[in-house]
């Protein structure tokens, strides 16, 4: 029985190679595929091509877009500005809450 086990193990290694290594390689390929889709979506550029993957240029595009979309300040009704990330977040949160309440009242 032991000889059969040894023979089967030897045959398996010769026929299929290291299956754990093959599995790791396939997992890496799948992970890279999803990572590429993630970055493509984050960049929001339709002309993303095979040559642009994982380059400094591409990462700068993503980070530049993130900075452009950041809300640094918002205007108040009295013409003054709310500046600073925490203050802007608080003001937007209050706006969303008040808007939600008004919508619920209007639906009633």
C-alpha positions in Angstrom: 0.0 0.0 0.0 2.8 2.4 0.9 4.6 1.7 -2.4 1.3 2.5 -4.3 1.0 5.8 -2.4 4.6 6.7 -3.2 4.2 5.7 -6.9 1.0 7.8 -7.2 2.6 10.8 -5.6 5.6 10.6 -8.0 3.3 10.1 -11.0 1.1 13.1 -9.9 4.2 15.4 -9.6 5.5 14.3 -13.0 2.2 14.6 -14.7 0.7 17.8 -13.1 3.7 19.4 -11.4 3.3 21.3 -8.2 -0.5 21.9 -8.0 -0.2 24.4 -5.1 2.2 26.5 -7.2 -0.2 26.3 -10.2 -3.1 27.4 -7.9 -1.1 30.3 -6.5 -0.2 31.5 -10.0 -3.9 31.3 -11.1 -5.0 33.2 -8.0 -2.4 35.9 -8.8 -3.7 36.2 -12.3 -7.3 36.6 -11.1 -6.3 39.1 -8.4 -4.4 41.2 -11.0 -7.3 41.1 -13.3 -9.7 42.5 -10.6 -7.0 45.0 -9.5 -6.7 46.3 -13.1 -10.5 46.6 -13.4 -10.5 48.5 -10.0 -7.9 51.0 -11.2 -9.5 51.4 -14.6 -12.8 52.3 -12.9 -11.0 54.7 -10.4 -9.3 56.5 -13.2 -12.5 56.9 -15.1 -10.7 57.1 -18.4 -12.2 55.3 -21.5 -8.9 55.1 -23.3 -7.3 52.9 -20.7 -5.2 50.4 -22.7 -3.0 47.4 -22.0 0.1 49.6 -22.1 -1.0 51.9 -19.3 -1.3 49.4 -16.6 0.4 50.0 -13.3 2.5 52.9 -14.4 3.4 56.1 -12.5 1.5 58.1 -15.1 -1.7 56.0 -14.5 -1.5 56.3 -10.7 -1.0 60.0 -11.0 -4.2 60.2 -13.1 -6.1 58.4 -10.4 -4.8 60.5 -7.6 -5.3 63.7 -9.6 -8.9 62.9 -10.2 -9.4 62.1 -6.5 -8.0 65.6 -5.7 -10.2 67.3 -8.3 -13.3 65.6 -6.9 -12.6 66.6 -3.3 -14.9 69.2 -2.0 -12.7 71.8 -0.1 -15.3 74.4 0.6 -19.0 75.1 0.1 -21.0 78.3 0.0 -23.5 79.3 2.6 -26.7 81.3 1.9 -25.2 84.5 3.4 -22.3 84.4 0.8 -19.6 83.1 3.2 -17.7 79.9 2.7 -17.5 76.8 4.9 -13.9 75.7 4.7 -12.1 72.6 6.0 -12.9 69.0 5.6 -14.6 68.4 9.0 -16.8 71.6 8.6 -17.8 70.7 5.0 -18.7 67.1 6.1 -20.8 68.4 9.0 -22.6 70.9 6.8 -23.3 68.3 4.1 -24.5 65.8 6.7 -26.9 68.4 8.1 -28.1 69.2 4.6 -28.8 65.5 3.8 -30.6 65.0 7.1 -32.8 68.1 6.6 -33.5 67.2 3.0 -34.5 63.7 4.0 -36.9 65.0 6.6 -38.4 67.4 4.1 -39.0 64.7 1.6 -40.7 62.5 4.2 -42.9 65.4 5.3 -43.9 66.1 1.6 -44.7 62.5 1.0 -47.0 62.4 4.1 
